[in-house]
Amino acid sequence: MKGRTIGRHFRESFKSLGRNGWMTFASISAVAVTLLLVGSFIVVMMNLNKMADNIENDVEIKVVADPAASDEAVEKLQSKVEKIDGIASVDFASREEELDKVIKSYGKELSLYKQSNPLGDALYVKAADPHNTAAIAKEIDTYEYTAEVVYGAGKVEKLFNVVKISRNVGLILILALLFTAMFLISNTIRLTIIARGREIEIMKLVGATNNFVRIPFILEGAWLGIIGSIIPMTAIAVAYQQIHAYWQPKLVNEMFQLLDPIPFIIQVDGLLLFMGVFIGVWGSLMSVRKFLKV
């Protein structure tokens, strides 16, 4: 394809946007509103997914050693635990540190137990895959010098099920919203092209090839997608940075942290731009195809 022909296609696609002002406005508005909804939902779901990951990764096993066990026996227990497949970390806490935690939580009245500490040393174990927590806890419970293994039996399994269901529901909703966006935007662009059906038929009757007719409409669909994407991209970028700046300092719990604006906003905006262009081009292709059979 010659450079002059390509230049002509670009000029015609731009001119067409101006000639069909109201239909262009309708298409851009459909792209902007729909992608704003899609983008907002993606932002919410991605942050909820991060919080779910943080909650899962916060699950740990507390292994309480037998208070009568010697230091050497506790070291052997720790060494044995560290050799289990799928262990991410094992942190040791002495019985004195454990007692200090109890005193801090329940009051200084318990300080009298410092003279005869009834607690045992403890190991805090995290699994590389949080879903293996229960299996690892059951294995550790069989080891010698283990007095108690605590990991929230029953509650952990329910937590993982809730997180799994939430993720699946979120994914289904995002996919449904994406298909809805494709349907709405492509149909709006289709109406724009159908309104110019006579123009296409005349071009075909005077000998224009399919590609000569098709390319300006493909470019026009791309411009509609790009222009329509700019509004939601800007709105989400500005709004998310404001929300992050306001709420992040208030979320003191590490489990409930928002995604950092960079690179998150760039990723979301890139996705919205791609969706806008893809749906615009796809809608144009599907719409102009029926007129190329003349």
Secondary structure, DSSP 8 states (H G I E B T S, - for coil): --HHHHHHHHHHHHHHHHHTHHHHHHHHHHHHHHHHHHHHHHHHHHHHHHHHHHHHHT--EEEEE-TT--HHHHHHHHHHHHTSTTEEEEEEE-HHHHHHHHHHHH-GGGGGGGTT-----EEEEEESSGGGHHHHHHHHTTSTTEEEEES-TTHHHHHHHHHHHHHHHHHHHHHHHHHHHHHHHHHHHHHHHHTTHHHHHHHHHTT--HHHHHHHHHHHHHHHHHHHHHHHHHHHHHHHHHHHHHHGGG--STTS----HHHHHHHHHHHHHHHHHHHHHHHHHHHHHGGGG-
